[in-house]
Amino acid sequence: MRQAVFILIVMAGLGGGRAARAETVDRAPASSEAARLIAETSGLSMEESLPQIAPVLMRASVLLPGDSENEDGGTQANRSVTLLTARDKFGQEWFYAYTDEAELLKVFPEGARYVEMNFRDFLTTAESKPGIGGIFINSGSDDSYPIPKTFFSRLKQLANH
């Protein structure tokens, strides 16, 4: 996996943590709902599934493998965050996001540092990265959900209706 560094400017809901730690982190109910909808629509095309998933996903928080300067896990504006990315077989770089720690641990069974972010803010961050192929949600699951960058504007459009 590669790393991409971003400076996040005053983004609410930005927290951090480490998977498999003893304390629990309260997740937005929309994250569980998004995971459920992704599983339920796994056999559908992007055009068919996105209208169902978009409104919930845009309210959800996601876990992003990476690291931040703020080691205490609290919220801090204007901090640098390093997010992991990986290239697909076509050489396209993708971001990875997970709806909960269980999904994250499927890919990183030994645990991993992560940053928690509202999906809507993360989408804005992903859009701003030149050459990004998209966002892969729950990549370790049978019900993973890749969202190519070409669908980002449609995702935002559907979420606003």
ABEGO torsion letter per residue (X at the ends): XBBBBBBBBGBBGBBBBBBGBABBBBBBAAAAAAAAAAAAAAABBAAAAAAAAAAAAAABBBBBBEBBABAAGBBBBGBBBBBBBBBBAAGBBBBBBBABAAAAAAABAAEBBBBBBBAAAAAAAAAABBGBAEBBBGAABAABBBBBAAAAAAAAAAAAX
